[in-house]
Amino acid sequence: MKKTSVWDTIAWVVLFLILVWVILKVFRIINTPVYLEYFPIFGVIYLAGWAIHKLDTAVDNIKDLKGFEKATIKEIHDINTRCIKNHG
């Protein structure tokens, strides 16, 4: 089972709070002052930063895998070359 990071948990909590806030706002259960009207915007900014960080991490992982792929192909080629020299 994959362990989730604290930042992922915070992002999901923020997303959930924005959803609850929007639902309560739509049904006019809460009436907030103007400065609190911007709460979802700050949450979305945080989520955008979180998403960019996740994307950056994924890009780094893909680069690492491509390097591993090239090294593995070279190693297999070297093994094939040695096998052909020894048995050919």
N, C-alpha and C positions, 0 to 999 in steps of 0.2 A: 504494500500500500504506500502511495506516495505521500510524503510529509509536506504539508502546506506551510508556507512561510508566514510570519507575522504580518508582513506587508500585504500578502494576498488576503488574509483574514480581514485586515483593516479595510481593504478595498471593497470586499463583499459587504461589510457592515455599512460602509458609506453608501454603497449602491442601494442597499435595503432601506436605509434611512431616507434617502432621496425619494425612493418609491413610496414609502409611507407618507412622507411629507406632501408629495404631489397628490396622493389619494385623499388625504385629509383636506388639502387645499381645494380640490375639485368639489368635494361634498360640503364645502364651507364650514367644516367643523372647527377649523382654526382660522383665526384672523390675526395675522402677524403685522408688526410694524414694517415699514419700508426696508429698513436695514436688514431684517431677517428674510426679506424676499429674495435676497441674493445667496442664501444658504445653498441651494442646489447648484448654483454656478460654481461656488468654491468646491463643492463635492465633485462636480464634473471635471474641474481643473485637476484635482487630485487624481481622479480616475484616469484622465488622459496621461498624466505623468506616469502612473502605474503601468498603463498599457504600453507606453513608449519604452519603459524599462524592460517589460516582459519581451517586447519585440527585439530590443537590443540584445538581450540575453539569448533569444532564439537565434538571432543572426550569428552571434559568436559561436554557439553550439554547432550551427551548420558549417561555419568556416572550419571548426575543429574536425568535423566529420569528413569534409572534403580533403583536408590534409591527411587524415587517417586513411581515406580511400586511396589517395595517390601513393602513399607509403606502402600500403598493402599490395597494390597492383605492382609496384616496383619489386617488392620482395618476392611475390609469386613469379614474376618474370625471371628474377635472378635464380630462383629455385628451378624453374623449368630449364633455364640455360645450363645450369650445372648438371641436371639430370640428362640432358641431351649429350653433353660433353662426356659424362661418365658412361653412358649406355649407348652412345651413338657411334 
